[in-house]
Amino acid sequence: MIPAVEILRQVWGQQFYAPVQGKVKWRTPKDMPPSTIAIHSPYNVEAYYSSKRSVNWVGYKAHVTEICDEDTPHFITHVQTG
């Protein structure tokens, strides 16, 4: 488990930089790390930014397999997270 202070240090390093001693500035979007490796939540370092159609979120994706026969109830038969 990563100590909380180390997580916060990494998040600050991803969001800010100090080009001049004593002056801290926000990073521009092009200077930020790729979404696949950036920490998006200090509470859960494995949660990542995702986007699908017009929905954006920080968290996980889940793939669900469901039985959808017309004459039977719909049942989830398999869930895979990734």
mmCIF file of the N, C-alpha and C atoms, coordinates in Angstrom:
data_MODEL
# 
_entry.id   MODEL 
# 
loop_
_atom_site.group_PDB 
_atom_site.id 
_atom_site.type_symbol 
_atom_site.label_atom_id 
_atom_site.label_alt_id 
_atom_site.label_comp_id 
_atom_site.label_asym_id 
_atom_site.label_entity_id 
_atom_site.label_seq_id 
_atom_site.pdbx_PDB_ins_code 
_atom_site.Cartn_x 
_atom_site.Cartn_y 
_atom_site.Cartn_z 
_atom_site.occupancy 
_atom_site.B_iso_or_equiv 
_atom_site.pdbx_formal_charge 
_atom_site.auth_seq_id 
_atom_site.auth_comp_id 
_atom_site.auth_asym_id 
_atom_site.auth_atom_id 
_atom_site.pdbx_PDB_model_num 
ATOM 1   N N  . MET A 1 1  ? 0.850   -1.185  0.000   1.00 0.00 ? 1  MET A N  1 
ATOM 2   C CA . MET A 1 1  ? 0.000   0.000   0.000   1.00 0.00 ? 1  MET A CA 1 
ATOM 3   C C  . MET A 1 1  ? 0.894   1.245   0.000   1.00 0.00 ? 1  MET A C  1 
ATOM 4   N N  . ILE A 1 2  ? 0.545   2.212   -0.839  1.00 0.00 ? 2  ILE A N  1 
ATOM 5   C CA . ILE A 1 2  ? 1.313   3.450   -0.945  1.00 0.00 ? 2  ILE A CA 1 
ATOM 6   C C  . ILE A 1 2  ? 0.905   4.386   0.194   1.00 0.00 ? 2  ILE A C  1 
ATOM 7   N N  . PRO A 1 3  ? 1.878   4.948   0.929   1.00 0.00 ? 3  PRO A N  1 
ATOM 8   C CA . PRO A 1 3  ? 1.534   5.897   1.997   1.00 0.00 ? 3  PRO A CA 1 
ATOM 9   C C  . PRO A 1 3  ? 0.802   7.121   1.444   1.00 0.00 ? 3  PRO A C  1 
ATOM 10  N N  . ALA A 1 4  ? -0.113  7.657   2.236   1.00 0.00 ? 4  ALA A N  1 
ATOM 11  C CA . ALA A 1 4  ? -0.938  8.796   1.806   1.00 0.00 ? 4  ALA A CA 1 
ATOM 12  C C  . ALA A 1 4  ? -0.092  9.999   1.409   1.00 0.00 ? 4  ALA A C  1 
ATOM 13  N N  . VAL A 1 5  ? 0.992   10.254  2.107   1.00 0.00 ? 5  VAL A N  1 
ATOM 14  C CA . VAL A 1 5  ? 1.843   11.402  1.781   1.00 0.00 ? 5  VAL A CA 1 
ATOM 15  C C  . VAL A 1 5  ? 2.456   11.228  0.390   1.00 0.00 ? 5  VAL A C  1 
ATOM 16  N N  . GLU A 1 6  ? 2.852   10.006  0.035   1.00 0.00 ? 6  GLU A N  1 
ATOM 17  C CA . GLU A 1 6  ? 3.426   9.742   -1.287  1.00 0.00 ? 6  GLU A CA 1 
ATOM 18  C C  . GLU A 1 6  ? 2.378   9.936   -2.380  1.00 0.00 ? 6  GLU A C  1 
ATOM 19  N N  . ILE A 1 7  ? 1.145   9.504   -2.134  1.00 0.00 ? 7  ILE A N  1 
ATOM 20  C CA . ILE A 1 7  ? 0.064   9.694   -3.107  1.00 0.00 ? 7  ILE A CA 1 
ATOM 21  C C  . ILE A 1 7  ? -0.168  11.180  -3.342  1.00 0.00 ? 7  ILE A C  1 
ATOM 22  N N  . LEU A 1 8  ? -0.264  11.948  -2.275  1.00 0.00 ? 8  LEU A N  1 
ATOM 23  C CA . LEU A 1 8  ? -0.477  13.392  -2.422  1.00 0.00 ? 8  LEU A CA 1 
ATOM 24  C C  . LEU A 1 8  ? 0.703   14.058  -3.125  1.00 0.00 ? 8  LEU A C  1 
ATOM 25  N N  . ARG A 1 9  ? 1.927   13.614  -2.863  1.00 0.00 ? 9  ARG A N  1 
ATOM 26  C CA . ARG A 1 9  ? 3.108   14.156  -3.540  1.00 0.00 ? 9  ARG A CA 1 
ATOM 27  C C  . ARG A 1 9  ? 3.012   13.909  -5.048  1.00 0.00 ? 9  ARG A C  1 
ATOM 28  N N  . GLN A 1 10 ? 2.577   12.701  -5.436  1.00 0.00 ? 10 GLN A N  1 
ATOM 29  C CA . GLN A 1 10 ? 2.429   12.366  -6.851  1.00 0.00 ? 10 GLN A CA 1 
ATOM 30  C C  . GLN A 1 10 ? 1.324   13.201  -7.505  1.00 0.00 ? 10 GLN A C  1 
ATOM 31  N N  . VAL A 1 11 ? 0.200   13.364  -6.813  1.00 0.00 ? 11 VAL A N  1 
ATOM 32  C CA . VAL A 1 11 ? -0.906  14.167  -7.354  1.00 0.00 ? 11 VAL A CA 1 
ATOM 33  C C  . VAL A 1 11 ? -0.455  15.608  -7.554  1.00 0.00 ? 11 VAL A C  1 
ATOM 34  N N  . TRP A 1 12 ? 0.229   16.186  -6.579  1.00 0.00 ? 12 TRP A N  1 
ATOM 35  C CA . TRP A 1 12 ? 0.727   17.561  -6.713  1.00 0.00 ? 12 TRP A CA 1 
ATOM 36  C C  . TRP A 1 12 ? 1.700   17.661  -7.879  1.00 0.00 ? 12 TRP A C  1 
ATOM 37  N N  . GLY A 1 13 ? 2.571   16.668  -8.039  1.00 0.00 ? 13 GLY A N  1 
ATOM 38  C CA . GLY A 1 13 ? 3.523   16.676  -9.150  1.00 0.00 ? 13 GLY A CA 1 
ATOM 39  C C  . GLY A 1 13 ? 2.842   16.587  -10.500 1.00 0.00 ? 13 GLY A C  1 
ATOM 40  N N  . GLN A 1 14 ? 1.701   15.908  -10.552 1.00 0.00 ? 14 GLN A N  1 
ATOM 41  C CA . GLN A 1 14 ? 0.954   15.797  -11.809 1.00 0.00 ? 14 GLN A CA 1 
ATOM 42  C C  . GLN A 1 14 ? 0.185   17.079  -12.134 1.00 0.00 ? 14 GLN A C  1 
ATOM 43  N N  . GLN A 1 15 ? -0.213  17.834  -11.121 1.00 0.00 ? 15 GLN A N  1 
ATOM 44  C CA . GLN A 1 15 ? -1.061  19.005  -11.317 1.00 0.00 ? 15 GLN A CA 1 
ATOM 45  C C  . GLN A 1 15 ? -0.292  20.329  -11.372 1.00 0.00 ? 15 GLN A C  1 
ATOM 46  N N  . PHE A 1 16 ? 0.846   20.401  -10.695 1.00 0.00 ? 16 PHE A N  1 
ATOM 47  C CA . PHE A 1 16 ? 1.579   21.659  -10.555 1.00 0.00 ? 16 PHE A CA 1 
ATOM 48  C C  . PHE A 1 16 ? 3.048   21.489  -10.910 1.00 0.00 ? 16 PHE A C  1 
ATOM 49  N N  . TYR A 1 17 ? 3.724   22.613  -11.173 1.00 0.00 ? 17 TYR A N  1 
ATOM 50  C CA . TYR A 1 17 ? 5.168   22.621  -11.346 1.00 0.00 ? 17 TYR A CA 1 
ATOM 51  C C  . TYR A 1 17 ? 5.706   23.964  -10.855 1.00 0.00 ? 17 TYR A C  1 
ATOM 52  N N  . ALA A 1 18 ? 7.011   24.005  -10.622 1.00 0.00 ? 18 ALA A N  1 
ATOM 53  C CA . ALA A 1 18 ? 7.640   25.232  -10.118 1.00 0.00 ? 18 ALA A CA 1 
ATOM 54  C C  . ALA A 1 18 ? 8.782   25.630  -11.064 1.00 0.00 ? 18 ALA A C  1 
ATOM 55  N N  . PRO A 1 19 ? 8.473   26.419  -12.115 1.00 0.00 ? 19 PRO A N  1 
ATOM 56  C CA . PRO A 1 19 ? 9.521   26.812  -13.062 1.00 0.00 ? 19 PRO A CA 1 
ATOM 57  C C  . PRO A 1 19 ? 10.547  27.753  -12.438 1.00 0.00 ? 19 PRO A C  1 
ATOM 58  N N  . VAL A 1 20 ? 10.132  28.547  -11.473 1.00 0.00 ? 20 VAL A N  1 
ATOM 59  C CA . VAL A 1 20 ? 11.010  29.489  -10.779 1.00 0.00 ? 20 VAL A CA 1 
ATOM 60  C C  . VAL A 1 20 ? 10.911  29.178  -9.296  1.00 0.00 ? 20 VAL A C  1 
ATOM 61  N N  . GLN A 1 21 ? 12.041  29.239  -8.612  1.00 0.00 ? 21 GLN A N  1 
ATOM 62  C CA . GLN A 1 21 ? 12.064  28.939  -7.180  1.00 0.00 ? 21 GLN A CA 1 
ATOM 63  C C  . GLN A 1 21 ? 10.999  29.753  -6.439  1.00 0.00 ? 21 GLN A C  1 
ATOM 64  N N  . GLY A 1 22 ? 10.099  29.079  -5.724  1.00 0.00 ? 22 GLY A N  1 
ATOM 65  C CA . GLY A 1 22 ? 9.085   29.754  -4.928  1.00 0.00 ? 22 GLY A CA 1 
ATOM 66  C C  . GLY A 1 22 ? 7.796   30.071  -5.659  1.00 0.00 ? 22 GLY A C  1 
ATOM 67  N N  . LYS A 1 23 ? 7.733   29.889  -6.973  1.00 0.00 ? 23 LYS A N  1 
ATOM 68  C CA . LYS A 1 23 ? 6.519   30.161  -7.754  1.00 0.00 ? 23 LYS A CA 1 
ATOM 69  C C  . LYS A 1 23 ? 5.945   28.831  -8.249  1.00 0.00 ? 23 LYS A C  1 
ATOM 70  N N  . VAL A 1 24 ? 4.740   28.515  -7.825  1.00 0.00 ? 24 VAL A N  1 
ATOM 71  C CA . VAL A 1 24 ? 4.084   27.276  -8.231  1.00 0.00 ? 24 VAL A CA 1 
ATOM 72  C C  . VAL A 1 24 ? 2.996   27.621  -9.243  1.00 0.00 ? 24 VAL A C  1 
ATOM 73  N N  . LYS A 1 25 ? 2.925   26.835  -10.336 1.00 0.00 ? 25 LYS A N  1 
ATOM 74  C CA . LYS A 1 25 ? 1.932   27.078  -11.386 1.00 0.00 ? 25 LYS A CA 1 
ATOM 75  C C  . LYS A 1 25 ? 1.204   25.788  -11.731 1.00 0.00 ? 25 LYS A C  1 
ATOM 76  N N  . TRP A 1 26 ? -0.044  25.946  -12.221 1.00 0.00 ? 26 TRP A N  1 
ATOM 77  C CA . TRP A 1 26 ? -0.815  24.816  -12.731 1.00 0.00 ? 26 TRP A CA 1 
ATOM 78  C C  . TRP A 1 26 ? -0.161  24.310  -14.008 1.00 0.00 ? 26 TRP A C  1 
ATOM 79  N N  . ARG A 1 27 ? -0.207  23.010  -14.225 1.00 0.00 ? 27 ARG A N  1 
ATOM 80  C CA . ARG A 1 27 ? 0.223   22.455  -15.509 1.00 0.00 ? 27 ARG A CA 1 
ATOM 81  C C  . ARG A 1 27 ? -0.896  22.672  -16.525 1.00 0.00 ? 27 ARG A C  1 
ATOM 82  N N  . THR A 1 28 ? -0.545  22.878  -17.762 1.00 0.00 ? 28 THR A N  1 
ATOM 83  C CA . THR A 1 28 ? -1.551  22.955  -18.825 1.00 0.00 ? 28 THR A CA 1 
ATOM 84  C C  . THR A 1 28 ? -1.965  21.531  -19.178 1.00 0.00 ? 28 THR A C  1 
ATOM 85  N N  . PRO A 1 29 ? -3.140  21.345  -19.784 1.00 0.00 ? 29 PRO A N  1 
ATOM 86  C CA . PRO A 1 29 ? -3.570  19.978  -20.125 1.00 0.00 ? 29 PRO A CA 1 
ATOM 87  C C  . PRO A 1 29 ? -2.542  19.212  -20.966 1.00 0.00 ? 29 PRO A C  1 
ATOM 88  N N  . LYS A 1 30 ? -1.839  19.895  -21.867 1.00 0.00 ? 30 LYS A N  1 
ATOM 89  C CA . LYS A 1 30 ? -0.852  19.186  -22.699 1.00 0.00 ? 30 LYS A CA 1 
ATOM 90  C C  . LYS A 1 30 ? 0.378   18.754  -21.890 1.00 0.00 ? 30 LYS A C  1 
ATOM 91  N N  . ASP A 1 31 ? 0.622   19.396  -20.741 1.00 0.00 ? 31 ASP A N  1 
ATOM 92  C CA . ASP A 1 31 ? 1.764   19.046  -19.890 1.00 0.00 ? 31 ASP A CA 1 
ATOM 93  C C  . ASP A 1 31 ? 1.434   17.997  -18.838 1.00 0.00 ? 31 ASP A C  1 
ATOM 94  N N  . MET A 1 32 ? 0.179   17.612  -18.728 1.00 0.00 ? 32 MET A N  1 
ATOM 95  C CA . MET A 1 32 ? -0.231  16.638  -17.717 1.00 0.00 ? 32 MET A CA 1 
ATOM 96  C C  . MET A 1 32 ? 0.070   15.222  -18.210 1.00 0.00 ? 32 MET A C  1 
ATOM 97  N N  . PRO A 1 33 ? 0.215   14.267  -17.285 1.00 0.00 ? 33 PRO A N  1 
ATOM 98  C CA . PRO A 1 33 ? 0.472   12.888  -17.701 1.00 0.00 ? 33 PRO A CA 1 
ATOM 99  C C  . PRO A 1 33 ? -0.760  12.302  -18.396 1.00 0.00 ? 33 PRO A C  1 
ATOM 100 N N  . PRO A 1 34 ? -0.560  11.263  -19.209 1.00 0.00 ? 34 PRO A N  1 
ATOM 101 C CA . PRO A 1 34 ? -1.705  10.628  -19.868 1.00 0.00 ? 34 PRO A CA 1 
ATOM 102 C C  . PRO A 1 34 ? -2.728  10.130  -18.856 1.00 0.00 ? 34 PRO A C  1 
ATOM 103 N N  . SER A 1 35 ? -3.968  10.130  -19.245 1.00 0.00 ? 35 SER A N  1 
ATOM 104 C CA . SER A 1 35 ? -5.051  9.719   -18.356 1.00 0.00 ? 35 SER A CA 1 
ATOM 105 C C  . SER A 1 35 ? -4.868  8.298   -17.833 1.00 0.00 ? 35 SER A C  1 
ATOM 106 N N  . THR A 1 36 ? -4.214  7.458   -18.608 1.00 0.00 ? 36 THR A N  1 
ATOM 107 C CA . THR A 1 36 ? -4.048  6.056   -18.209 1.00 0.00 ? 36 THR A CA 1 
ATOM 108 C C  . THR A 1 36 ? -3.099  5.874   -17.034 1.00 0.00 ? 36 THR A C  1 
ATOM 109 N N  . ILE A 1 37 ? -2.217  6.868   -16.756 1.00 0.00 ? 37 ILE A N  1 
ATOM 110 C CA . ILE A 1 37 ? -1.291  6.722   -15.637 1.00 0.00 ? 37 ILE A CA 1 
ATOM 111 C C  . ILE A 1 37 ? -1.482  7.786   -14.560 1.00 0.00 ? 37 ILE A C  1 
ATOM 112 N N  . ALA A 1 38 ? -2.300  8.794   -14.829 1.00 0.00 ? 38 ALA A N  1 
ATOM 113 C CA . ALA A 1 38 ? -2.520  9.860   -13.848 1.00 0.00 ? 38 ALA A CA 1 
ATOM 114 C C  . ALA A 1 38 ? -3.359  9.354   -12.681 1.00 0.00 ? 38 ALA A C  1 
ATOM 115 N N  . ILE A 1 39 ? -3.092  9.895   -11.495 1.00 0.00 ? 39 ILE A N  1 
ATOM 116 C CA . ILE A 1 39 ? -3.906  9.589   -10.322 1.00 0.00 ? 39 ILE A CA 1 
ATOM 117 C C  . ILE A 1 39 ? -5.064  10.577  -10.320 1.00 0.00 ? 39 ILE A C  1 
ATOM 118 N N  . HIS A 1 40 ? -6.281  10.084  -10.373 1.00 0.00 ? 40 HIS A N  1 
ATOM 119 C CA . HIS A 1 40 ? -7.461  10.944  -10.448 1.00 0.00 ? 40 HIS A CA 1 
ATOM 120 C C  . HIS A 1 40 ? -8.192  11.064  -9.122  1.00 0.00 ? 40 HIS A C  1 
ATOM 121 N N  . SER A 1 41 ? -7.883  10.178  -8.192  1.00 0.00 ? 41 SER A N  1 
ATOM 122 C CA . SER A 1 41 ? -8.504  10.234  -6.885  1.00 0.00 ? 41 SER A CA 1 
ATOM 123 C C  . SER A 1 41 ? -7.493  9.799   -5.836  1.00 0.00 ? 41 SER A C  1 
ATOM 124 N N  . PRO A 1 42 ? -7.140  10.670  -4.882  1.00 0.00 ? 42 PRO A N  1 
ATOM 125 C CA . PRO A 1 42 ? -6.210  10.237  -3.840  1.00 0.00 ? 42 PRO A CA 1 
ATOM 126 C C  . PRO A 1 42 ? -6.815  9.183   -2.918  1.00 0.00 ? 42 PRO A C  1 
ATOM 127 N N  . TYR A 1 43 ? -8.114  8.986   -2.979  1.00 0.00 ? 43 TYR A N  1 
ATOM 128 C CA . TYR A 1 43 ? -8.779  7.986   -2.145  1.00 0.00 ? 43 TYR A CA 1 
ATOM 129 C C  . TYR A 1 43 ? -8.697  6.587   -2.748  1.00 0.00 ? 43 TYR A C  1 
ATOM 130 N N  . ASN A 1 44 ? -8.577  6.518   -4.093  1.00 0.00 ? 44 ASN A N  1 
ATOM 131 C CA . ASN A 1 44 ? -8.475  5.239   -4.781  1.00 0.00 ? 44 ASN A CA 1 
ATOM 132 C C  . ASN A 1 44 ? -7.562  5.434   -5.985  1.00 0.00 ? 44 ASN A C  1 
ATOM 133 N N  . VAL A 1 45 ? -6.287  5.082   -5.845  1.00 0.00 ? 45 VAL A N  1 
ATOM 134 C CA . VAL A 1 45 ? -5.311  5.337   -6.901  1.00 0.00 ? 45 VAL A CA 1 
ATOM 135 C C  . VAL A 1 45 ? -5.514  4.456   -8.129  1.00 0.00 ? 45 VAL A C  1 
ATOM 136 N N  . GLU A 1 46 ? -6.358  3.444   -8.039  1.00 0.00 ? 46 GLU A N  1 
ATOM 137 C CA . GLU A 1 46 ? -6.635  2.576   -9.185  1.00 0.00 ? 46 GLU A CA 1 
ATOM 138 C C  . GLU A 1 46 ? -7.829  3.047   -10.008 1.00 0.00 ? 46 GLU A C  1 
ATOM 139 N N  . ALA A 1 47 ? -8.516  4.099   -9.573  1.00 0.00 ? 47 ALA A N  1 
ATOM 140 C CA . ALA A 1 47 ? -9.654  4.639   -10.312 1.00 0.00 ? 47 ALA A CA 1 
ATOM 141 C C  . ALA A 1 47 ? -9.133  5.590   -11.395 1.00 0.00 ? 47 ALA A C  1 
ATOM 142 N N  . TYR A 1 48 ? -9.601  5.428   -12.621 1.00 0.00 ? 48 TYR A N  1 
ATOM 143 C CA . TYR A 1 48 ? -9.126  6.237   -13.731 1.00 0.00 ? 48 TYR A CA 1 
ATOM 144 C C  . TYR A 1 48 ? -10.258 7.001   -14.401 1.00 0.00 ? 48 TYR A C  1 
ATOM 145 N N  . TYR A 1 49 ? -9.882  8.052   -15.098 1.00 0.00 ? 49 TYR A N  1 
ATOM 146 C CA . TYR A 1 49 ? -10.833 8.854   -15.862 1.00 0.00 ? 49 TYR A CA 1 
ATOM 147 C C  . TYR A 1 49 ? -11.278 8.050   -17.076 1.00 0.00 ? 49 TYR A C  1 
ATOM 148 N N  . SER A 1 50 ? -12.574 8.024   -17.317 1.00 0.00 ? 50 SER A N  1 
ATOM 149 C CA . SER A 1 50 ? -13.123 7.327   -18.478 1.00 0.00 ? 50 SER A CA 1 
ATOM 150 C C  . SER A 1 50 ? -14.174 8.200   -19.139 1.00 0.00 ? 50 SER A C  1 
ATOM 151 N N  . SER A 1 51 ? -14.409 7.924   -20.402 1.00 0.00 ? 51 SER A N  1 
ATOM 152 C CA . SER A 1 51 ? -15.396 8.679   -21.171 1.00 0.00 ? 51 SER A CA 1 
ATOM 153 C C  . SER A 1 51 ? -16.042 7.741   -22.183 1.00 0.00 ? 51 SER A C  1 
ATOM 154 N N  . LYS A 1 52 ? -17.353 7.804   -22.267 1.00 0.00 ? 52 LYS A N  1 
ATOM 155 C CA . LYS A 1 52 ? -18.081 7.021   -23.262 1.00 0.00 ? 52 LYS A CA 1 
ATOM 156 C C  . LYS A 1 52 ? -19.280 7.838   -23.714 1.00 0.00 ? 52 LYS A C  1 
ATOM 157 N N  . ARG A 1 53 ? -19.320 8.104   -25.002 1.00 0.00 ? 53 ARG A N  1 
ATOM 158 C CA . ARG A 1 53 ? -20.332 8.986   -25.603 1.00 0.00 ? 53 ARG A CA 1 
ATOM 159 C C  . ARG A 1 53 ? -20.291 10.332  -24.883 1.00 0.00 ? 53 ARG A C  1 
ATOM 160 N N  . SER A 1 54 ? -21.324 10.737  -24.209 1.00 0.00 ? 54 SER A N  1 
ATOM 161 C CA . SER A 1 54 ? -21.337 12.050  -23.546 1.00 0.00 ? 54 SER A CA 1 
ATOM 162 C C  . SER A 1 54 ? -21.189 11.927  -22.022 1.00 0.00 ? 54 SER A C  1 
ATOM 163 N N  . VAL A 1 55 ? -20.789 10.749  -21.537 1.00 0.00 ? 55 VAL A N  1 
ATOM 164 C CA . VAL A 1 55 ? -20.654 10.533  -20.100 1.00 0.00 ? 55 VAL A CA 1 
ATOM 165 C C  . VAL A 1 55 ? -19.171 10.436  -19.737 1.00 0.00 ? 55 VAL A C  1 
ATOM 166 N N  . ASN A 1 56 ? -18.736 11.215  -18.743 1.00 0.00 ? 56 ASN A N  1 
ATOM 167 C CA . ASN A 1 56 ? -17.367 11.178  -18.238 1.00 0.00 ? 56 ASN A CA 1 
ATOM 168 C C  . ASN A 1 56 ? -17.413 10.818  -16.759 1.00 0.00 ? 56 ASN A C  1 
ATOM 169 N N  . TRP A 1 57 ? -16.435 10.009  -16.292 1.00 0.00 ? 57 TRP A N  1 
ATOM 170 C CA . TRP A 1 57 ? -16.428 9.638   -14.884 1.00 0.00 ? 57 TRP A CA 1 
ATOM 171 C C  . TRP A 1 57 ? -15.026 9.219   -14.456 1.00 0.00 ? 57 TRP A C  1 
ATOM 172 N N  . VAL A 1 58 ? -14.813 9.200   -13.143 1.00 0.00 ? 58 VAL A N  1 
ATOM 173 C CA . VAL A 1 58 ? -13.599 8.650   -12.550 1.00 0.00 ? 58 VAL A CA 1 
ATOM 174 C C  . VAL A 1 58 ? -14.027 7.408   -11.797 1.00 0.00 ? 58 VAL A C  1 
ATOM 175 N N  . GLY A 1 59 ? -13.456 6.293   -12.155 1.00 0.00 ? 59 GLY A N  1 
ATOM 176 C CA . GLY A 1 59 ? -13.823 5.041   -11.503 1.00 0.00 ? 59 GLY A CA 1 
ATOM 177 C C  . GLY A 1 59 ? -13.439 3.852   -12.353 1.00 0.00 ? 59 GLY A C  1 
ATOM 178 N N  . TYR A 1 60 ? -14.344 2.912   -12.488 1.00 0.00 ? 60 TYR A N  1 
ATOM 179 C CA . TYR A 1 60 ? -14.085 1.665   -13.176 1.00 0.00 ? 60 TYR A CA 1 
ATOM 180 C C  . TYR A 1 60 ? -15.089 1.457   -14.292 1.00 0.00 ? 60 TYR A C  1 
ATOM 181 N N  . LYS A 1 61 ? -14.749 0.554   -15.202 1.00 0.00 ? 61 LYS A N  1 
ATOM 182 C CA . LYS A 1 61 ? -15.687 0.109   -16.224 1.00 0.00 ? 61 LYS A CA 1 
ATOM 183 C C  . LYS A 1 61 ? -16.074 -1.324  -15.885 1.00 0.00 ? 61 LYS A C  1 
ATOM 184 N N  . ALA A 1 62 ? -17.303 -1.669  -16.172 1.00 0.00 ? 62 ALA A N  1 
ATOM 185 C CA . ALA A 1 62 ? -17.759 -3.040  -15.952 1.00 0.00 ? 62 ALA A CA 1 
ATOM 186 C C  . ALA A 1 62 ? -18.469 -3.527  -17.209 1.00 0.00 ? 62 ALA A C  1 
ATOM 187 N N  . HIS A 1 63 ? -18.181 -4.758  -17.593 1.00 0.00 ? 63 HIS A N  1 
ATOM 188 C CA . HIS A 1 63 ? -18.845 -5.390  -18.726 1.00 0.00 ? 63 HIS A CA 1 
ATOM 189 C C  . HIS A 1 63 ? -19.805 -6.423  -18.160 1.00 0.00 ? 63 HIS A C  1 
ATOM 190 N N  . VAL A 1 64 ? -21.060 -6.328  -18.548 1.00 0.00 ? 64 VAL A N  1 
ATOM 191 C CA . VAL A 1 64 ? -22.106 -7.174  -17.979 1.00 0.00 ? 64 VAL A CA 1 
ATOM 192 C C  . VAL A 1 64 ? -22.703 -8.048  -19.069 1.00 0.00 ? 64 VAL A C  1 
ATOM 193 N N  . THR A 1 65 ? -22.818 -9.348  -18.794 1.00 0.00 ? 65 THR A N  1 
ATOM 194 C CA . THR A 1 65 ? -23.492 -10.273 -19.692 1.00 0.00 ? 65 THR A CA 1 
ATOM 195 C C  . THR A 1 65 ? -24.852 -10.587 -19.077 1.00 0.00 ? 65 THR A C  1 
ATOM 196 N N  . GLU A 1 66 ? -25.899 -10.487 -19.897 1.00 0.00 ? 66 GLU A N  1 
ATOM 197 C CA . GLU A 1 66 ? -27.264 -10.609 -19.384 1.00 0.00 ? 66 GLU A CA 1 
ATOM 198 C C  . GLU A 1 66 ? -28.084 -11.525 -20.289 1.00 0.00 ? 66 GLU A C  1 
ATOM 199 N N  . ILE A 1 67 ? -28.957 -12.323 -19.684 1.00 0.00 ? 67 ILE A N  1 
ATOM 200 C CA . ILE A 1 67 ? -29.921 -13.122 -20.450 1.00 0.00 ? 67 ILE A CA 1 
ATOM 201 C C  . ILE A 1 67 ? -31.112 -12.221 -20.744 1.00 0.00 ? 67 ILE A C  1 
ATOM 202 N N  . CYS A 1 68 ? -31.465 -12.080 -22.004 1.00 0.00 ? 68 CYS A N  1 
ATOM 203 C CA . CYS A 1 68 ? -32.526 -11.140 -22.393 1.00 0.00 ? 68 CYS A CA 1 
ATOM 204 C C  . CYS A 1 68 ? -33.620 -11.810 -23.226 1.00 0.00 ? 68 CYS A C  1 
ATOM 205 N N  . ASP A 1 69 ? -33.986 -13.033 -22.884 1.00 0.00 ? 69 ASP A N  1 
ATOM 206 C CA . ASP A 1 69 ? -35.068 -13.693 -23.611 1.00 0.00 ? 69 ASP A CA 1 
ATOM 207 C C  . ASP A 1 69 ? -36.379 -12.961 -23.350 1.00 0.00 ? 69 ASP A C  1 
ATOM 208 N N  . GLU A 1 70 ? -37.228 -12.899 -24.356 1.00 0.00 ? 70 GLU A N  1 
ATOM 209 C CA . GLU A 1 70 ? -38.480 -12.146 -24.244 1.00 0.00 ? 70 GLU A CA 1 
ATOM 210 C C  . GLU A 1 70 ? -39.412 -12.693 -23.176 1.00 0.00 ? 70 GLU A C  1 
ATOM 211 N N  . ASP A 1 71 ? -39.479 -13.994 -23.052 1.00 0.00 ? 71 ASP A N  1 
ATOM 212 C CA . ASP A 1 71 ? -40.460 -14.602 -22.150 1.00 0.00 ? 71 ASP A CA 1 
ATOM 213 C C  . ASP A 1 71 ? -39.886 -14.956 -20.770 1.00 0.00 ? 71 ASP A C  1 
ATOM 214 N N  . THR A 1 72 ? -38.680 -14.520 -20.457 1.00 0.00 ? 72 THR A N  1 
ATOM 215 C CA . THR A 1 72 ? -38.086 -14.818 -19.151 1.00 0.00 ? 72 THR A CA 1 
ATOM 216 C C  . THR A 1 72 ? -37.568 -13.528 -18.504 1.00 0.00 ? 72 THR A C  1 
ATOM 217 N N  . PRO A 1 73 ? -37.374 -13.552 -17.199 1.00 0.00 ? 73 PRO A N  1 
ATOM 218 C CA . PRO A 1 73 ? -36.777 -12.382 -16.535 1.00 0.00 ? 73 PRO A CA 1 
ATOM 219 C C  . PRO A 1 73 ? -35.334 -12.169 -17.030 1.00 0.00 ? 73 PRO A C  1 
ATOM 220 N N  . HIS A 1 74 ? -34.888 -10.958 -16.987 1.00 0.00 ? 74 HIS A N  1 
ATOM 221 C CA . HIS A 1 74 ? -33.518 -10.651 -17.388 1.00 0.00 ? 74 HIS A CA 1 
ATOM 222 C C  . HIS A 1 74 ? -32.589 -10.923 -16.202 1.00 0.00 ? 74 HIS A C  1 
ATOM 223 N N  . PHE A 1 75 ? -31.565 -11.749 -16.415 1.00 0.00 ? 75 PHE A N  1 
ATOM 224 C CA . PHE A 1 75 ? -30.607 -12.086 -15.369 1.00 0.00 ? 75 PHE A CA 1 
ATOM 225 C C  . PHE A 1 75 ? -29.203 -11.714 -15.816 1.00 0.00 ? 75 PHE A C  1 
ATOM 226 N N  . ILE A 1 76 ? -28.430 -11.163 -14.886 1.00 0.00 ? 76 ILE A N  1 
ATOM 227 C CA . ILE A 1 76 ? -27.011 -10.927 -15.161 1.00 0.00 ? 76 ILE A CA 1 
ATOM 228 C C  . ILE A 1 76 ? -26.292 -12.237 -14.910 1.00 0.00 ? 76 ILE A C  1 
ATOM 229 N N  . THR A 1 77 ? -25.559 -12.705 -15.911 1.00 0.00 ? 77 THR A N  1 
ATOM 230 C CA . THR A 1 77 ? -24.891 -14.004 -15.798 1.00 0.00 ? 77 THR A CA 1 
ATOM 231 C C  . THR A 1 77 ? -23.397 -13.885 -15.594 1.00 0.00 ? 77 THR A C  1 
ATOM 232 N N  . HIS A 1 78 ? -22.813 -12.688 -15.876 1.00 0.00 ? 78 HIS A N  1 
ATOM 233 C CA . HIS A 1 78 ? -21.375 -12.527 -15.727 1.00 0.00 ? 78 HIS A CA 1 
ATOM 234 C C  . HIS A 1 78 ? -21.049 -11.046 -15.628 1.00 0.00 ? 78 HIS A C  1 
ATOM 235 N N  . VAL A 1 79 ? -20.110 -10.686 -14.746 1.00 0.00 ? 79 VAL A N  1 
ATOM 236 C CA . VAL A 1 79 ? -19.638 -9.295  -14.616 1.00 0.00 ? 79 VAL A CA 1 
ATOM 237 C C  . VAL A 1 79 ? -18.118 -9.320  -14.652 1.00 0.00 ? 79 VAL A C  1 
ATOM 238 N N  . GLN A 1 80 ? -17.541 -8.472  -15.490 1.00 0.00 ? 80 GLN A N  1 
ATOM 239 C CA . GLN A 1 80 ? -16.081 -8.354  -15.574 1.00 0.00 ? 80 GLN A CA 1 
ATOM 240 C C  . GLN A 1 80 ? -15.705 -6.895  -15.436 1.00 0.00 ? 80 GLN A C  1 
ATOM 241 N N  . THR A 1 81 ? -14.821 -6.594  -14.511 1.00 0.00 ? 81 THR A N  1 
ATOM 242 C CA . THR A 1 81 ? -14.375 -5.207  -14.338 1.00 0.00 ? 81 THR A CA 1 
ATOM 243 C C  . THR A 1 81 ? -12.995 -5.072  -14.948 1.00 0.00 ? 81 THR A C  1 
ATOM 244 N N  . GLY A 1 82 ? -12.698 -3.833  -15.331 1.00 0.00 ? 82 GLY A N  1 
ATOM 245 C CA . GLY A 1 82 ? -11.374 -3.616  -15.898 1.00 0.00 ? 82 GLY A CA 1 
ATOM 246 C C  . GLY A 1 82 ? -11.032 -2.168  -15.964 1.00 0.00 ? 82 GLY A C  1 
# 
